[in-house]
Structures are given as structure tokens and as C-alpha cells.
Amino acid sequence: MERQIKDYSENPQDIINESFDIIDNLVDLGNIPETSRPIVRRVIHATGDTDYADNLIISPVAVEAAVNAIVTGKTIVTDVNMVKAGINAKVIDRFGGKIICRIADEVVAQKARESNKTRAITSMQESLSDISGGIVVIGNAPTAVFSIIDLIRREGVVPALVIAVPVGFVKAAESKEALMTFLDNKKDIQIPYIVNIGRKGGSAVAVAIVNALINIAKERR
């Protein structure tokens, strides 16, 4: 005997809207600034994890900085290709921007071997000119977060925004704490960030954050 399947919508926007309604009923977003709510909502939608309502930290000017960078065609630099692949490239291209990830470049692999450093570190070093004024998106590698801290400190690079949500048990939480502490204590210039607390994170979280910011930029144009 065939099991009956309940009615369901095949319209993607209907599914998204219903998901957001469920999230709003499950989680009180009232204490989150209005400009940040679409980001938190999108991350919860992408992960099914309501904990992000409490552990996603969005610095005060992060949304404005991101929107400005997106609409003026600044580069988005990602730590892994999985993050790059998930970002809405069509809209970024419309604004004149680009999305790059150099982790698979042969020169990065070679320099990483020679220096005995991770490719994530080396790819960030090789992306120095694109990072300056651009948006850095890290969803996988804690070493990429430490590399960004080092590039800001030693090279004076100033990204428009740093999104750091690497996942894992080895230095993932520590790298994010280090980034927030470093940027919060940097007095000469303000660099906004979006970071989550703890070991959770990952490429899906990073992509959800960026695409939420892209949607905000589209709505304001």
C-alpha cells in the first residue's frame, strides 16, 4: 500500500517565505537590530540551527560597509571554492564586482609547500591587493582568519568587511575570538566584521551571510 504524501508547495519562494515564518515563530529576533535580522534569519534558514540568533555577532556598521562595497563593485575574496560557488555571482557581476578564491591556484600550492604553511594562509597572502577595500569571506579555514589578522597588522591592508565563520575543533572558535578582539581594539581604523561564536560555522553559513547582504544591496538600489 502506497503511503500518502501530504500536500507541499513546489514554488521556491513560497517555501522560503514559509521557512522564514517558522523561524520568526521559533526565535525572538526583537533584540537584534533591524538591519541585521535578514542575515540572522538567512543563516538559520540555511542551517536549521536557531542557535545562530544568539551567537552571530554583526558589528554596528557591518551591513552598511558590505552594501557599499557590493554596489561599488569591490572584490569578494573567499577562503575555499565551496563558498565562492554559493555566492550570487550574477548580482555581483551586475554591480561590476568579482568573486575570487586562490586556494586551488598552482602558485599557492607551491608557495604553501615551500613555506610549510596552509594553502588557506598562502591564498590570503596572494590575494592582498583584492582584500584591500574588498570583502573577505572565510567559511572553512581558521588559519585564513589568523592570516587576515596578520595581514592587517603587518601589511596595513584594510578590508571593507571580514566575515569569519570557520567550522571545526582546531582553533575555529579561537580564531574568531582573536579576530574580534583584534578589530575591537584597533584604534586607528574601524574594520567591521561578522563572526559567530564557538566551533559551529562552515561554508553554508558564510554563503548565507553574503547572499543576505547581496539581497539587502539589491533592495536599496
N, C-alpha and C positions, 0 to 999 in steps of 0.2 A: 504494500500500500504506500503510495507516494505521500510524503509529508507536505502539507500545505505551507507555502511561503507567504508570509504576511506582505501586505502592500508596502511598497517602498518607492521613493522618488528616483527617477533616473536623471533628473535635472541637477547638474553640479552646483549651481548657485543656490538652489533650494536646499541641498544637502549642507552646504556651508552655512547658510542662514540658520538652519535648524540646529546645527552644531554650536553656533555662537549663542543661540537662545539657551541651549542646555548649559553651556559654560556660564552664562550670566546668571542662571538659576542656581548653579552649584557653587559659584565663587563670588564673594563680595569684592568687586573692583572699585568700590567707592572711595577707598583710601589711596588709590593710585591716580596720579594726575591724568586729566582727560586726554592729553596728547599722547600719553604712554599706554593707555588702555588697549588700543588696537594691536600694539606689539605684544603685550602680555596675552591677550586673547588669541592671537595667531599662534603663539608658541604653545599654549595649552592645547589648541586645536591640532597642532602638528604632532604633539607628543602624547596626548591623552593624560597628561600629568598636571593636576591642579596645583601642585607644589610651586610651580613657577610664579604663581600670583604672589608668593612671599619671598622667593629667592632670586628673582630677576631684578637687578639693580640698573636703573636707567638714570644717568646723571642729568642734572637740570636742563642743560642746553643740547643734549644729545640728539633729540629729534630735529630741532631746528638746524643743527650743524649737518646732519645727514641729508635733510631735504635740500639745503643749499648746495651741498656737494653733488647730489644727484642731478639737480636741474641745471647745474653749470658744467656738467659733463666730466666730473672728476673720475679718476680710475678707482675701481674696486679691486683690492688685492686679497686673494684668499689663500689659505694655507694648504688646502687639498682640492683636487679636481671635483670631488663629490659636492663640495659647497659651490664651486663655480657652476657646475651643471644645473643646480637647482634654482639659481637666481634668474629672475625675469630679464633675460638679456635683450629682449625686443624693446622694452621700455628704456633700458639703459642706453641702447643704441639710438633710440629716438632723441634722447637728450644729448647725444654726442659723446657719451662715455664708453668705457670698455671694462671688461672683467678679465683679470689675468691671474694665472696660477703657474708658477715656475717650478713646482716641486718635481715634475717629471722631465724637466729640461736636462739634456746630457751634461751641460756645463755645471749645473747644480749638483748632479750626481758625482761628477768628477771632483769638484771642489770639496764636497762633503766627505768623500773618501780620503782626500789628501789632508784635510784638516781634522779628520776623525770627529766630525760634528754631524748632527742630524741634517737630513735634507730640508726639514722644516726651517731650521735656523738659517741654512745657506740660502734657501729660496727667498727668505725675507731680506737677507743682506743683498741679494741680487736684484731685489725689487725696490731698492732705496729711492730712486727718483720717482717712482709711481706712488710710493707710500706717502711722500710729502704732499700734503693737500688732499690726499685720497682717503678712502675708507678701507680700513684693514678689517678683515673678517676671518676669525680663527675658530674653527669648529671641531678640530681634531687634536692638534699637537700643542701640548703645554710648552714645549721648547720654543715654539713660534712666539708665544706670549713673552717668554723671557727674552727672546731676541728683539722684540719690539721695544721692550723696556730699555735694552742695551742700546739700540739704535737711536732712541730719543735722547738718552743720556749722553752718549759718546759722539754721535753724529749730528745732533741737533735737529733731526728730522721731526716734522710736526704734521702728523696725520689729522684730517678733519674729524675723524671718529675712529675709535678702536672698539670693535665688537669681539669679545673674548669669551667663548663658551666651550672650551675643550672638555672632553669627557675622559674619565679614567681614574685609576687608582694611584698612578705615579705622578705626583706633582700637579695634577689638574687643578685641584682646589687651591693649592699653594700658589700656583702661577697667577690665578685670578685675584687672589688676595694681594699678592705682590704688586700687580698692575694697579689695582685700586689705590693701595697705599702710596705708590709712587706718584700717580697722577694727582691724587688729592693733596699731596704735599708739595707739588711742583708750583712754585710761586711766580715764576717768570712768565708762564703762558698757560692757558687753560686748554686742556685736551679732553674732550668729552668721551665717555665710554658707556658701553652696555655690557654687563657682566652678570653671570649667575653664580650664586654661592654654592660651594660644595663640589662633589665629584660628578654630578649629572651634567649634561650638555650634549654636544655632538653636532654633526653636520645638519641634521634636520632642524635643530634649534637655530643654528646660525642662518640657515636659509629662510626660516620663518621670520626671523627678525629683519633681515634685509628686504624680503618681499613685502613685509608690512610697511617698512619705511618707503619703499618704492610706491606702494599704493597711496600713502599719505602725500608723497610728492606729486603724483598724478592728480589727486583731488584738488591740490592747491594751485595747479597750473590752469 
